[in-house]
Amino acid sequence: MSNRVQGNAVMKVAVGRDGKVIEITPVSGQQMLLEEAMATVKDWRWRTYYVIGRPAEFETTVTVKFVLAGR
């Protein structure tokens, strides 16, 4: 990203039983930062979360911080 913008992108992320992202919902942040963050987070893989010994879906909040180099 070369627009020299910094700030936070906050998203709610739903993760499936297999650790793959199911859905991302933007919560706050500049649109440009949210788009970049969501494009990155959709490829993340999470460690399986277990409830009573069985894999379970879960939701979490993710904050991606964009900081300009040299600051």
N, CA, C and O atoms as a Tripos MOL2 file, in Angstrom:
@<TRIPOS>MOLECULE
protein
  284   283    71     0     0
PROTEIN
NO_CHARGES

@<TRIPOS>ATOM
      1 N           0.8600   -1.1720    0.0000 N.3       1 MET1
      2 CA          0.0000    0.0000    0.0000 C.3       1 MET1
      3 C           0.8940    1.2190    0.0000 C.2       1 MET1
      4 O           1.7940    1.3090    0.8350 O.2       1 MET1
      5 N           0.6870    2.1520   -0.8940 N.am      2 SER2
      6 CA          1.5950    3.2830   -1.0380 C.3       2 SER2
      7 C           0.9200    4.6290   -0.8110 C.2       2 SER2
      8 O           1.4620    5.6560   -1.2200 O.2       2 SER2
      9 N          -0.2430    4.6540   -0.1740 N.am      3 ASN3
     10 CA         -0.9650    5.9130    0.0130 C.3       3 ASN3
     11 C          -0.5730    6.6410    1.2890 C.2       3 ASN3
     12 O          -1.1660    7.6680    1.6180 O.2       3 ASN3
     13 N           0.4200    6.1260    2.0160 N.am      4 ARG4
     14 CA          0.9390    6.7850    3.2130 C.3       4 ARG4
     15 C          -0.1560    7.0300    4.2430 C.2       4 ARG4
     16 O          -0.2680    8.1310    4.7820 O.2       4 ARG4
     17 N          -0.9550    6.0170    4.5140 N.am      5 VAL5
     18 CA         -2.0280    6.0940    5.4910 C.3       5 VAL5
     19 C          -1.6900    5.1470    6.6320 C.2       5 VAL5
     20 O          -1.2120    4.0340    6.4100 O.2       5 VAL5
     21 N          -1.9430    5.5990    7.8500 N.am      6 GLN6
     22 CA         -1.7460    4.7050    8.9770 C.3       6 GLN6
     23 C          -2.9560    4.7430    9.8880 C.2       6 GLN6
     24 O          -3.7440    5.6880    9.8590 O.2       6 GLN6
     25 N          -3.0930    3.7090   10.6940 N.am      7 GLY7
     26 CA         -4.2210    3.6040   11.6160 C.3       7 GLY7
     27 C          -4.5370    2.1460   11.8780 C.2       7 GLY7
     28 O          -3.7830    1.2580   11.4780 O.2       7 GLY7
     29 N          -5.6540    1.8990   12.5500 N.am      8 ASN8
     30 CA         -6.0690    0.5450   12.8900 C.3       8 ASN8
     31 C          -7.2580    0.1080   12.0480 C.2       8 ASN8
     32 O          -8.1150    0.9140   11.6860 O.2       8 ASN8
     33 N          -7.2890   -1.1780   11.7460 N.am      9 ALA9
     34 CA         -8.4370   -1.8090   11.1070 C.3       9 ALA9
     35 C          -8.9190   -2.8980   12.0640 C.2       9 ALA9
     36 O          -8.1750   -3.8270   12.3790 O.2       9 ALA9
     37 N         -10.1570   -2.7830   12.5200 N.am     10 VAL10
     38 CA        -10.7070   -3.7370   13.4820 C.3      10 VAL10
     39 C         -11.7900   -4.5490   12.7910 C.2      10 VAL10
     40 O         -12.6810   -4.0050   12.1380 O.2      10 VAL10
     41 N         -11.6920   -5.8790   12.9520 N.am     11 MET11
     42 CA        -12.6330   -6.7890   12.2970 C.3      11 MET11
     43 C         -13.0930   -7.8620   13.2710 C.2      11 MET11
     44 O         -12.3570   -8.2530   14.1780 O.2      11 MET11
     45 N         -14.3190   -8.3340   13.0740 N.am     12 LYS12
     46 CA        -14.8060   -9.5270   13.7690 C.3      12 LYS12
     47 C         -14.5750  -10.6790   12.8040 C.2      12 LYS12
     48 O         -14.9700  -10.6080   11.6400 O.2      12 LYS12
     49 N         -13.9350  -11.7440   13.2860 N.am     13 VAL13
     50 CA        -13.5750  -12.8730   12.4300 C.3      13 VAL13
     51 C         -14.2330  -14.1440   12.9630 C.2      13 VAL13
     52 O         -14.0790  -14.4870   14.1360 O.2      13 VAL13
     53 N         -14.9650  -14.8380   12.0930 N.am     14 ALA14
     54 CA        -15.5460  -16.1390   12.4220 C.3      14 ALA14
     55 C         -14.6350  -17.2140   11.8440 C.2      14 ALA14
     56 O         -14.2580  -17.1690   10.6730 O.2      14 ALA14
     57 N         -14.2860  -18.1880   12.6980 N.am     15 VAL15
     58 CA        -13.3530  -19.2460   12.3160 C.3      15 VAL15
     59 C         -14.0670  -20.5950   12.4060 C.2      15 VAL15
     60 O         -14.7580  -20.8780   13.3850 O.2      15 VAL15
     61 N         -13.8910  -21.4180   11.3790 N.am     16 GLY16
     62 CA        -14.5350  -22.7230   11.3290 C.3      16 GLY16
     63 C         -13.8050  -23.7880   12.1190 C.2      16 GLY16
     64 O         -12.7190  -23.5530   12.6500 O.2      16 GLY16
     65 N         -14.4010  -24.9440   12.1910 N.am     17 ARG17
     66 CA        -13.8170  -26.0750   12.9230 C.3      17 ARG17
     67 C         -12.4530  -26.4840   12.3910 C.2      17 ARG17
     68 O         -11.6360  -27.0450   13.1220 O.2      17 ARG17
     69 N         -12.2100  -26.2010   11.1120 N.am     18 ASP18
     70 CA        -10.9450  -26.5730   10.4880 C.3      18 ASP18
     71 C          -9.8720  -25.4860   10.6140 C.2      18 ASP18
     72 O          -8.7640  -25.6470   10.1030 O.2      18 ASP18
     73 N         -10.1990  -24.3790   11.2940 N.am     19 GLY19
     74 CA         -9.2310  -23.3030   11.4860 C.3      19 GLY19
     75 C          -9.1950  -22.2750   10.3690 C.2      19 GLY19
     76 O          -8.3920  -21.3430   10.4060 O.2      19 GLY19
     77 N         -10.0630  -22.4400    9.3690 N.am     20 LYS20
     78 CA        -10.1100  -21.4790    8.2650 C.3      20 LYS20
     79 C         -11.1360  -20.3900    8.5610 C.2      20 LYS20
     80 O         -12.1510  -20.6300    9.2150 O.2      20 LYS20
     81 N         -10.8470  -19.1840    8.0620 N.am     21 VAL21
     82 CA        -11.7560  -18.0590    8.2480 C.3      21 VAL21
     83 C         -13.0330  -18.3000    7.4500 C.2      21 VAL21
     84 O         -12.9860  -18.5980    6.2570 O.2      21 VAL21
     85 N         -14.1700  -18.1680    8.1210 N.am     22 ILE22
     86 CA        -15.4740  -18.3420    7.4880 C.3      22 ILE22
     87 C         -16.0180  -16.9950    7.0250 C.2      22 ILE22
     88 O         -16.5350  -16.8680    5.9150 O.2      22 ILE22
     89 N         -15.8930  -15.9880    7.8970 N.am     23 GLU23
     90 CA        -16.4900  -14.6870    7.6070 C.3      23 GLU23
     91 C         -15.7030  -13.5980    8.3270 C.2      23 GLU23
     92 O         -15.2050  -13.8060    9.4340 O.2      23 GLU23
     93 N         -15.5970  -12.4430    7.6940 N.am     24 ILE24
     94 CA        -14.9580  -11.2800    8.2930 C.3      24 ILE24
     95 C         -15.9360  -10.1210    8.2110 C.2      24 ILE24
     96 O         -16.4750   -9.8200    7.1460 O.2      24 ILE24
     97 N         -16.1590   -9.4710    9.3520 N.am     25 THR25
     98 CA        -17.0480   -8.3220    9.4100 C.3      25 THR25
     99 C         -16.2540   -7.1080    9.8720 C.2      25 THR25
    100 O         -15.6890   -7.1300   10.9660 O.2      25 THR25
    101 N         -16.1960   -6.0490    9.0690 N.am     26 PRO26
    102 CA        -15.4720   -4.8510    9.5020 C.3      26 PRO26
    103 C         -16.1720   -4.2060   10.6970 C.2      26 PRO26
    104 O         -17.4010   -4.1480   10.7500 O.2      26 PRO26
    105 N         -15.3750   -3.7220   11.6570 N.am     27 VAL27
    106 CA        -15.9120   -3.0610   12.8390 C.3      27 VAL27
    107 C         -15.5820   -1.5730   12.8120 C.2      27 VAL27
    108 O         -16.4650   -0.7320   12.9800 O.2      27 VAL27
    109 N         -14.2940   -1.2500   12.5980 N.am     28 SER28
    110 CA        -13.9170    0.1610   12.5400 C.3      28 SER28
    111 C         -12.5980    0.3170   11.8000 C.2      28 SER28
    112 O         -11.8190   -0.6280   11.6740 O.2      28 SER28
    113 N         -12.3670    1.5210   11.3170 N.am     29 GLY29
    114 CA        -11.1450    1.8350   10.5900 C.3      29 GLY29
    115 C         -11.4610    2.4530    9.2360 C.2      29 GLY29
    116 O         -12.5960    2.4070    8.7600 O.2      29 GLY29
    117 N         -10.4350    3.0290    8.6320 N.am     30 GLN30
    118 CA        -10.5990    3.6160    7.3030 C.3      30 GLN30
    119 C         -10.8430    2.5100    6.2810 C.2      30 GLN30
    120 O         -10.2580    1.4310    6.3760 O.2      30 GLN30
    121 N         -11.6870    2.7720    5.3280 N.am     31 GLN31
    122 CA        -12.0850    1.7710    4.3380 C.3      31 GLN31
    123 C         -10.8760    1.1360    3.6390 C.2      31 GLN31
    124 O         -10.8260   -0.0800    3.4580 O.2      31 GLN31
    125 N          -9.9180    1.9570    3.2550 N.am     32 MET32
    126 CA         -8.7370    1.4490    2.5550 C.3      32 MET32
    127 C          -7.9580    0.4590    3.4470 C.2      32 MET32
    128 O          -7.5030   -0.5840    2.9780 O.2      32 MET32
    129 N          -7.8150    0.8000    4.7240 N.am     33 LEU33
    130 CA         -7.0960   -0.0740    5.6500 C.3      33 LEU33
    131 C          -7.8850   -1.3520    5.9050 C.2      33 LEU33
    132 O          -7.3070   -2.4370    5.9710 O.2      33 LEU33
    133 N          -9.1980   -1.2290    6.0480 N.am     34 LEU34
    134 CA        -10.0310   -2.4150    6.2570 C.3      34 LEU34
    135 C          -9.9270   -3.3790    5.0890 C.2      34 LEU34
    136 O          -9.8230   -4.5880    5.2950 O.2      34 LEU34
    137 N          -9.9530   -2.8630    3.8620 N.am     35 GLU35
    138 CA         -9.8540   -3.7320    2.6860 C.3      35 GLU35
    139 C          -8.5330   -4.4850    2.6730 C.2      35 GLU35
    140 O          -8.5090   -5.6840    2.3980 O.2      35 GLU35
    141 N          -7.4430   -3.8040    2.9630 N.am     36 GLU36
    142 CA         -6.1200   -4.4480    2.9940 C.3      36 GLU36
    143 C          -6.0520   -5.4930    4.1030 C.2      36 GLU36
    144 O          -5.5700   -6.6060    3.8880 O.2      36 GLU36
    145 N          -6.5360   -5.1310    5.2870 N.am     37 ALA37
    146 CA         -6.4890   -6.0460    6.4250 C.3      37 ALA37
    147 C          -7.3510   -7.2780    6.1850 C.2      37 ALA37
    148 O          -6.9280   -8.3960    6.4770 O.2      37 ALA37
    149 N          -8.5570   -7.0820    5.6530 N.am     38 MET38
    150 CA         -9.4510   -8.2090    5.3960 C.3      38 MET38
    151 C          -8.8650   -9.1500    4.3440 C.2      38 MET38
    152 O          -9.0130  -10.3670    4.4510 O.2      38 MET38
    153 N          -8.2060   -8.5980    3.3370 N.am     39 ALA39
    154 CA         -7.5800   -9.4330    2.3080 C.3      39 ALA39
    155 C          -6.4770  -10.3000    2.9040 C.2      39 ALA39
    156 O          -6.2600  -11.4250    2.4540 O.2      39 ALA39
    157 N          -5.7860   -9.7880    3.9080 N.am     40 THR40
    158 CA         -4.7170  -10.5520    4.5610 C.3      40 THR40
    159 C          -5.2880  -11.5790    5.5290 C.2      40 THR40
    160 O          -4.8920  -12.7450    5.5060 O.2      40 THR40
    161 N          -6.2140  -11.1520    6.3770 N.am     41 VAL41
    162 CA         -6.7600  -12.0170    7.4220 C.3      41 VAL41
    163 C          -7.5230  -13.2050    6.8390 C.2      41 VAL41
    164 O          -7.5530  -14.2710    7.4530 O.2      41 VAL41
    165 N          -8.1410  -13.0430    5.6630 N.am     42 LYS42
    166 CA         -8.9170  -14.1560    5.0870 C.3      42 LYS42
    167 C          -8.0490  -15.3780    4.8070 C.2      42 LYS42
    168 O          -8.5650  -16.4920    4.7220 O.2      42 LYS42
    169 N          -6.7370  -15.1860    4.6640 N.am     43 ASP43
    170 CA         -5.8330  -16.3040    4.3920 C.3      43 ASP43
    171 C          -5.1960  -16.8900    5.6480 C.2      43 ASP43
    172 O          -4.4580  -17.8720    5.5660 O.2      43 ASP43
    173 N          -5.4710  -16.3030    6.7960 N.am     44 TRP44
    174 CA         -4.9050  -16.8250    8.0440 C.3      44 TRP44
    175 C          -5.5000  -18.1860    8.3540 C.2      44 TRP44
    176 O          -6.6290  -18.4870    7.9670 O.2      44 TRP44
    177 N          -4.7300  -19.0030    9.0560 N.am     45 ARG45
    178 CA         -5.1980  -20.2940    9.5620 C.3      45 ARG45
    179 C          -5.0340  -20.2740   11.0740 C.2      45 ARG45
    180 O          -3.9910  -19.8820   11.5960 O.2      45 ARG45
    181 N          -6.0710  -20.7010   11.7590 N.am     46 TRP46
    182 CA         -6.0910  -20.6710   13.2180 C.3      46 TRP46
    183 C          -5.9360  -22.0780   13.7770 C.2      46 TRP46
    184 O          -6.3170  -23.0540   13.1300 O.2      46 TRP46
    185 N          -5.3950  -22.1780   14.9410 N.am     47 ARG47
    186 CA         -5.3000  -23.4510   15.6460 C.3      47 ARG47
    187 C          -6.7210  -23.8680   16.0320 C.2      47 ARG47
    188 O          -7.5220  -23.0340   16.4550 O.2      47 ARG47
    189 N          -7.0290  -25.1410   15.8890 N.am     48 THR48
    190 CA         -8.3700  -25.6430   16.1840 C.3      48 THR48
    191 C          -8.7180  -25.4030   17.6410 C.2      48 THR48
    192 O          -7.9070  -25.6490   18.5340 O.2      48 THR48
    193 N          -9.9270  -24.9220   17.8710 N.am     49 TYR49
    194 CA        -10.4520  -24.6500   19.2010 C.3      49 TYR49
    195 C         -11.3770  -25.8120   19.5630 C.2      49 TYR49
    196 O         -12.2560  -26.1750   18.7820 O.2      49 TYR49
    197 N         -11.1770  -26.3920   20.7450 N.am     50 TYR50
    198 CA        -11.9590  -27.5540   21.1590 C.3      50 TYR50
    199 C         -12.8710  -27.2130   22.3290 C.2      50 TYR50
    200 O         -12.4750  -26.5150   23.2630 O.2      50 TYR50
    201 N         -14.1050  -27.7210   22.2610 N.am     51 VAL51
    202 CA        -15.0550  -27.6150   23.3590 C.3      51 VAL51
    203 C         -15.5080  -29.0280   23.6790 C.2      51 VAL51
    204 O         -16.0670  -29.7210   22.8290 O.2      51 VAL51
    205 N         -15.2640  -29.4440   24.9010 N.am     52 ILE52
    206 CA        -15.5880  -30.7980   25.3590 C.3      52 ILE52
    207 C         -14.9960  -31.8370   24.3920 C.2      52 ILE52
    208 O         -15.6530  -32.8170   24.0390 O.2      52 ILE52
    209 N         -13.7630  -31.6070   23.9790 N.am     53 GLY53
    210 CA        -13.0440  -32.5540   23.1420 C.3      53 GLY53
    211 C         -13.4150  -32.5580   21.6680 C.2      53 GLY53
    212 O         -12.9230  -33.3980   20.9150 O.2      53 GLY53
    213 N         -14.2740  -31.6370   21.2420 N.am     54 ARG54
    214 CA        -14.6920  -31.6010   19.8360 C.3      54 ARG54
    215 C         -14.3270  -30.2500   19.2180 C.2      54 ARG54
    216 O         -14.4320  -29.2150   19.8770 O.2      54 ARG54
    217 N         -13.8970  -30.2620   17.9470 N.am     55 PRO55
    218 CA        -13.5890  -29.0020   17.2730 C.3      55 PRO55
    219 C         -14.8260  -28.1020   17.2340 C.2      55 PRO55
    220 O         -15.9440  -28.5760   17.0320 O.2      55 PRO55
    221 N         -14.6100  -26.7980   17.4300 N.am     56 ALA56
    222 CA        -15.7320  -25.8650   17.4620 C.3      56 ALA56
    223 C         -15.4180  -24.6150   16.6540 C.2      56 ALA56
    224 O         -14.2610  -24.2120   16.5340 O.2      56 ALA56
    225 N         -16.4550  -24.0120   16.1070 N.am     57 GLU57
    226 CA        -16.3190  -22.7090   15.4600 C.3      57 GLU57
    227 C         -16.2140  -21.6660   16.5660 C.2      57 GLU57
    228 O         -16.6950  -21.8810   17.6790 O.2      57 GLU57
    229 N         -15.5780  -20.5280   16.2520 N.am     58 PHE58
    230 CA        -15.5130  -19.4410   17.2260 C.3      58 PHE58
    231 C         -15.3870  -18.1120   16.5130 C.2      58 PHE58
    232 O         -15.0770  -18.0530   15.3230 O.2      58 PHE58
    233 N         -15.6330  -17.0450   17.2570 N.am     59 GLU59
    234 CA        -15.4690  -15.6850   16.7530 C.3      59 GLU59
    235 C         -14.4510  -14.9680   17.6180 C.2      59 GLU59
    236 O         -14.3450  -15.2240   18.8170 O.2      59 GLU59
    237 N         -13.7100  -14.0760   17.0010 N.am     60 THR60
    238 CA        -12.7340  -13.2670   17.7170 C.3      60 THR60
    239 C         -12.6490  -11.9030   17.0520 C.2      60 THR60
    240 O         -13.1020  -11.7210   15.9220 O.2      60 THR60
    241 N         -12.0720  -10.9600   17.7530 N.am     61 THR61
    242 CA        -11.8530   -9.6320   17.2000 C.3      61 THR61
    243 C         -10.3740   -9.4850   16.8850 C.2      61 THR61
    244 O          -9.5240   -9.8100   17.7130 O.2      61 THR61
    245 N         -10.0680   -9.0000   15.6960 N.am     62 VAL62
    246 CA         -8.6860   -8.8200   15.2500 C.3      62 VAL62
    247 C          -8.4600   -7.3420   14.9490 C.2      62 VAL62
    248 O          -9.2730   -6.7080   14.2760 O.2      62 VAL62
    249 N          -7.3490   -6.7970   15.4530 N.am     63 THR63
    250 CA         -6.9440   -5.4360   15.1350 C.3      63 THR63
    251 C          -5.6340   -5.5000   14.3730 C.2      63 THR63
    252 O          -4.6520   -6.0570   14.8650 O.2      63 THR63
    253 N          -5.6120   -4.9310   13.1710 N.am     64 VAL64
    254 CA         -4.3910   -4.8430   12.3740 C.3      64 VAL64
    255 C          -3.9570   -3.3820   12.4100 C.2      64 VAL64
    256 O          -4.7220   -2.4850   12.0560 O.2      64 VAL64
    257 N          -2.7160   -3.1570   12.8440 N.am     65 LYS65
    258 CA         -2.1850   -1.7960   12.9470 C.3      65 LYS65
    259 C          -1.3050   -1.4920   11.7440 C.2      65 LYS65
    260 O          -0.3680   -2.2320   11.4460 O.2      65 LYS65
    261 N          -1.6120   -0.4090   11.0620 N.am     66 PHE66
    262 CA         -0.8160    0.0530    9.9410 C.3      66 PHE66
    263 C           0.0040    1.2500   10.4250 C.2      66 PHE66
    264 O          -0.5480    2.2630   10.8510 O.2      66 PHE66
    265 N           1.3440    1.1140   10.3500 N.am     67 VAL67
    266 CA          2.2390    2.1620   10.8220 C.3      67 VAL67
    267 C           3.2130    2.4880    9.7050 C.2      67 VAL67
    268 O           3.7840    1.5840    9.0950 O.2      67 VAL67
    269 N           3.4070    3.7640    9.4330 N.am     68 LEU68
    270 CA          4.3650    4.1890    8.4200 C.3      68 LEU68
    271 C           5.7800    3.9090    8.9090 C.2      68 LEU68
    272 O           6.0830    4.1030   10.0870 O.2      68 LEU68
    273 N           6.6300    3.4600    8.0230 N.am     69 ALA69
    274 CA          8.0300    3.1810    8.3660 C.3      69 ALA69
    275 C           8.7020    4.4530    8.8680 C.2      69 ALA69
    276 O           8.4370    5.5500    8.3760 O.2      69 ALA69
    277 N           9.5830    4.2820    9.8660 N.am     70 GLY70
    278 CA         10.3270    5.4150   10.3840 C.3      70 GLY70
    279 C           9.5870    6.2000   11.4460 C.2      70 GLY70
    280 O          10.0400    7.2750   11.8400 O.2      70 GLY70
    281 N           8.4700    5.6960   11.9140 N.am     71 ARG71
    282 CA          7.7270    6.4190   12.9530 C.3      71 ARG71
    283 C           7.7560    5.6630   14.2380 C.2      71 ARG71
    284 O           7.1840    6.1130   15.2310 O.2      71 ARG71
@<TRIPOS>BOND
     1     1     2 1
     2     2     3 1
     3     3     4 2
     4     3     5 am
     5     5     6 1
     6     6     7 1
     7     7     8 2
     8     7     9 am
     9     9    10 1
    10    10    11 1
    11    11    12 2
    12    11    13 am
    13    13    14 1
    14    14    15 1
    15    15    16 2
    16    15    17 am
    17    17    18 1
    18    18    19 1
    19    19    20 2
    20    19    21 am
    21    21    22 1
    22    22    23 1
    23    23    24 2
    24    23    25 am
    25    25    26 1
    26    26    27 1
    27    27    28 2
    28    27    29 am
    29    29    30 1
    30    30    31 1
    31    31    32 2
    32    31    33 am
    33    33    34 1
    34    34    35 1
    35    35    36 2
    36    35    37 am
    37    37    38 1
    38    38    39 1
    39    39    40 2
    40    39    41 am
    41    41    42 1
    42    42    43 1
    43    43    44 2
    44    43    45 am
    45    45    46 1
    46    46    47 1
    47    47    48 2
    48    47    49 am
    49    49    50 1
    50    50    51 1
    51    51    52 2
    52    51    53 am
    53    53    54 1
    54    54    55 1
    55    55    56 2
    56    55    57 am
    57    57    58 1
    58    58    59 1
    59    59    60 2
    60    59    61 am
    61    61    62 1
    62    62    63 1
    63    63    64 2
    64    63    65 am
    65    65    66 1
    66    66    67 1
    67    67    68 2
    68    67    69 am
    69    69    70 1
    70    70    71 1
    71    71    72 2
    72    71    73 am
    73    73    74 1
    74    74    75 1
    75    75    76 2
    76    75    77 am
    77    77    78 1
    78    78    79 1
    79    79    80 2
    80    79    81 am
    81    81    82 1
    82    82    83 1
    83    83    84 2
    84    83    85 am
    85    85    86 1
    86    86    87 1
    87    87    88 2
    88    87    89 am
    89    89    90 1
    90    90    91 1
    91    91    92 2
    92    91    93 am
    93    93    94 1
    94    94    95 1
    95    95    96 2
    96    95    97 am
    97    97    98 1
    98    98    99 1
    99    99   100 2
   100    99   101 am
   101   101   102 1
   102   102   103 1
   103   103   104 2
   104   103   105 am
   105   105   106 1
   106   106   107 1
   107   107   108 2
   108   107   109 am
   109   109   110 1
   110   110   111 1
   111   111   112 2
   112   111   113 am
   113   113   114 1
   114   114   115 1
   115   115   116 2
   116   115   117 am
   117   117   118 1
   118   118   119 1
   119   119   120 2
   120   119   121 am
   121   121   122 1
   122   122   123 1
   123   123   124 2
   124   123   125 am
   125   125   126 1
   126   126   127 1
   127   127   128 2
   128   127   129 am
   129   129   130 1
   130   130   131 1
   131   131   132 2
   132   131   133 am
   133   133   134 1
   134   134   135 1
   135   135   136 2
   136   135   137 am
   137   137   138 1
   138   138   139 1
   139   139   140 2
   140   139   141 am
   141   141   142 1
   142   142   143 1
   143   143   144 2
   144   143   145 am
   145   145   146 1
   146   146   147 1
   147   147   148 2
   148   147   149 am
   149   149   150 1
   150   150   151 1
   151   151   152 2
   152   151   153 am
   153   153   154 1
   154   154   155 1
   155   155   156 2
   156   155   157 am
   157   157   158 1
   158   158   159 1
   159   159   160 2
   160   159   161 am
   161   161   162 1
   162   162   163 1
   163   163   164 2
   164   163   165 am
   165   165   166 1
   166   166   167 1
   167   167   168 2
   168   167   169 am
   169   169   170 1
   170   170   171 1
   171   171   172 2
   172   171   173 am
   173   173   174 1
   174   174   175 1
   175   175   176 2
   176   175   177 am
   177   177   178 1
   178   178   179 1
   179   179   180 2
   180   179   181 am
   181   181   182 1
   182   182   183 1
   183   183   184 2
   184   183   185 am
   185   185   186 1
   186   186   187 1
   187   187   188 2
   188   187   189 am
   189   189   190 1
   190   190   191 1
   191   191   192 2
   192   191   193 am
   193   193   194 1
   194   194   195 1
   195   195   196 2
   196   195   197 am
   197   197   198 1
   198   198   199 1
   199   199   200 2
   200   199   201 am
   201   201   202 1
   202   202   203 1
   203   203   204 2
   204   203   205 am
   205   205   206 1
   206   206   207 1
   207   207   208 2
   208   207   209 am
   209   209   210 1
   210   210   211 1
   211   211   212 2
   212   211   213 am
   213   213   214 1
   214   214   215 1
   215   215   216 2
   216   215   217 am
   217   217   218 1
   218   218   219 1
   219   219   220 2
   220   219   221 am
   221   221   222 1
   222   222   223 1
   223   223   224 2
   224   223   225 am
   225   225   226 1
   226   226   227 1
   227   227   228 2
   228   227   229 am
   229   229   230 1
   230   230   231 1
   231   231   232 2
   232   231   233 am
   233   233   234 1
   234   234   235 1
   235   235   236 2
   236   235   237 am
   237   237   238 1
   238   238   239 1
   239   239   240 2
   240   239   241 am
   241   241   242 1
   242   242   243 1
   243   243   244 2
   244   243   245 am
   245   245   246 1
   246   246   247 1
   247   247   248 2
   248   247   249 am
   249   249   250 1
   250   250   251 1
   251   251   252 2
   252   251   253 am
   253   253   254 1
   254   254   255 1
   255   255   256 2
   256   255   257 am
   257   257   258 1
   258   258   259 1
   259   259   260 2
   260   259   261 am
   261   261   262 1
   262   262   263 1
   263   263   264 2
   264   263   265 am
   265   265   266 1
   266   266   267 1
   267   267   268 2
   268   267   269 am
   269   269   270 1
   270   270   271 1
   271   271   272 2
   272   271   273 am
   273   273   274 1
   274   274   275 1
   275   275   276 2
   276   275   277 am
   277   277   278 1
   278   278   279 1
   279   279   280 2
   280   279   281 am
   281   281   282 1
   282   282   283 1
   283   283   284 2
@<TRIPOS>SUBSTRUCTURE
     1 MET1         2 RESIDUE 1 A MET
     2 SER2         6 RESIDUE 1 A SER
     3 ASN3        10 RESIDUE 1 A ASN
     4 ARG4        14 RESIDUE 1 A ARG
     5 VAL5        18 RESIDUE 1 A VAL
     6 GLN6        22 RESIDUE 1 A GLN
     7 GLY7        26 RESIDUE 1 A GLY
     8 ASN8        30 RESIDUE 1 A ASN
     9 ALA9        34 RESIDUE 1 A ALA
    10 VAL10       38 RESIDUE 1 A VAL
    11 MET11       42 RESIDUE 1 A MET
    12 LYS12       46 RESIDUE 1 A LYS
    13 VAL13       50 RESIDUE 1 A VAL
    14 ALA14       54 RESIDUE 1 A ALA
    15 VAL15       58 RESIDUE 1 A VAL
    16 GLY16       62 RESIDUE 1 A GLY
    17 ARG17       66 RESIDUE 1 A ARG
    18 ASP18       70 RESIDUE 1 A ASP
    19 GLY19       74 RESIDUE 1 A GLY
    20 LYS20       78 RESIDUE 1 A LYS
    21 VAL21       82 RESIDUE 1 A VAL
    22 ILE22       86 RESIDUE 1 A ILE
    23 GLU23       90 RESIDUE 1 A GLU
    24 ILE24       94 RESIDUE 1 A ILE
    25 THR25       98 RESIDUE 1 A THR
    26 PRO26      102 RESIDUE 1 A PRO
    27 VAL27      106 RESIDUE 1 A VAL
    28 SER28      110 RESIDUE 1 A SER
    29 GLY29      114 RESIDUE 1 A GLY
    30 GLN30      118 RESIDUE 1 A GLN
    31 GLN31      122 RESIDUE 1 A GLN
    32 MET32      126 RESIDUE 1 A MET
    33 LEU33      130 RESIDUE 1 A LEU
    34 LEU34      134 RESIDUE 1 A LEU
    35 GLU35      138 RESIDUE 1 A GLU
    36 GLU36      142 RESIDUE 1 A GLU
    37 ALA37      146 RESIDUE 1 A ALA
    38 MET38      150 RESIDUE 1 A MET
    39 ALA39      154 RESIDUE 1 A ALA
    40 THR40      158 RESIDUE 1 A THR
    41 VAL41      162 RESIDUE 1 A VAL
    42 LYS42      166 RESIDUE 1 A LYS
    43 ASP43      170 RESIDUE 1 A ASP
    44 TRP44      174 RESIDUE 1 A TRP
    45 ARG45      178 RESIDUE 1 A ARG
    46 TRP46      182 RESIDUE 1 A TRP
    47 ARG47      186 RESIDUE 1 A ARG
    48 THR48      190 RESIDUE 1 A THR
    49 TYR49      194 RESIDUE 1 A TYR
    50 TYR50      198 RESIDUE 1 A TYR
    51 VAL51      202 RESIDUE 1 A VAL
    52 ILE52      206 RESIDUE 1 A ILE
    53 GLY53      210 RESIDUE 1 A GLY
    54 ARG54      214 RESIDUE 1 A ARG
    55 PRO55      218 RESIDUE 1 A PRO
    56 ALA56      222 RESIDUE 1 A ALA
    57 GLU57      226 RESIDUE 1 A GLU
    58 PHE58      230 RESIDUE 1 A PHE
    59 GLU59      234 RESIDUE 1 A GLU
    60 THR60      238 RESIDUE 1 A THR
    61 THR61      242 RESIDUE 1 A THR
    62 VAL62      246 RESIDUE 1 A VAL
    63 THR63      250 RESIDUE 1 A THR
    64 VAL64      254 RESIDUE 1 A VAL
    65 LYS65      258 RESIDUE 1 A LYS
    66 PHE66      262 RESIDUE 1 A PHE
    67 VAL67      266 RESIDUE 1 A VAL
    68 LEU68      270 RESIDUE 1 A LEU
    69 ALA69      274 RESIDUE 1 A ALA
    70 GLY70      278 RESIDUE 1 A GLY
    71 ARG71      282 RESIDUE 1 A ARG
